[in-house]
Amino acid sequence: MQEYGTVTAQIVTSAAQIPIPGATLTITRELPDGRQELLAVRMTNYDGFTEPFDVPTPVSYTHLRAHET
């Protein structure tokens, strides 16, 4: 079963750490064949934050081994 985590991002200027409202953030992941899959597109609010979004998390090797036994 696929598990998910939640991500919230804040976009700021590098030196002054000033929030950037209206920035567009795209989240992708690389598929086994090298193509990119679009997971989310979010725009920042006046504080530079995006709305939270769910992303699939990798399954750990330990978790996979537990299911084999």
C-alpha positions as CSV (number, residue, x, y, z in Angstrom):
1,M,0.0,0.0,0.0
2,Q,1.4,3.4,-0.9
3,E,2.0,5.8,2.0
4,Y,1.9,9.5,1.8
5,G,3.5,12.5,3.5
6,T,2.4,16.1,3.6
7,V,4.6,18.9,2.3
8,T,4.2,22.7,2.9
9,A,6.7,25.0,1.3
10,Q,7.7,28.6,1.9
11,I,9.5,30.5,-0.8
12,V,11.7,33.4,0.4
13,T,14.6,35.5,-0.9
14,S,17.9,34.0,-0.1
15,A,19.7,36.7,1.9
16,A,16.9,38.7,3.6
17,Q,14.4,35.8,3.9
18,I,11.6,37.9,2.6
19,P,8.5,35.9,1.6
20,I,7.6,35.8,-2.1
21,P,3.9,35.9,-2.6
22,G,2.5,34.5,-5.9
23,A,5.4,32.2,-6.7
24,T,4.5,29.0,-8.5
25,L,6.0,25.7,-7.1
26,T,5.9,22.5,-9.0
27,I,6.6,19.1,-7.4
28,T,7.6,16.2,-9.6
29,R,9.2,12.8,-9.2
30,E,11.3,10.8,-11.5
31,L,9.8,7.5,-12.7
32,P,11.9,4.4,-13.2
33,D,12.0,5.0,-17.0
34,G,13.4,8.5,-16.4
35,R,10.3,10.5,-17.2
36,Q,8.9,13.1,-14.7
37,E,5.5,12.8,-13.1
38,L,3.8,16.0,-12.0
39,L,2.6,15.6,-8.4
40,A,1.4,19.1,-7.5
41,V,1.4,22.7,-8.6
42,R,0.9,25.3,-5.8
43,M,1.0,29.1,-5.6
44,T,2.4,30.9,-2.5
45,N,0.2,33.1,-0.4
46,Y,1.2,36.6,1.0
47,D,3.5,34.9,3.5
48,G,5.2,32.9,0.8
49,F,3.6,29.6,2.0
50,T,1.8,27.0,-0.2
51,E,-1.2,25.0,0.9
52,P,-0.2,21.6,2.2
53,F,-0.2,18.7,-0.4
54,D,0.3,15.0,-0.1
55,V,3.2,13.2,-1.9
56,P,3.9,9.5,-2.1
57,T,6.7,8.4,0.2
58,P,9.2,5.7,-0.7
59,V,8.7,2.3,0.9
60,S,11.7,1.4,3.1
61,Y,13.8,-1.7,2.5
62,T,13.1,-2.9,6.0
63,H,9.3,-2.5,5.4
64,L,9.6,-4.6,2.2
65,R,11.6,-7.3,3.9
66,A,9.0,-7.6,6.7
67,H,6.4,-8.4,4.1
68,E,8.5,-11.2,2.6
69,T,8.7,-13.2,5.8
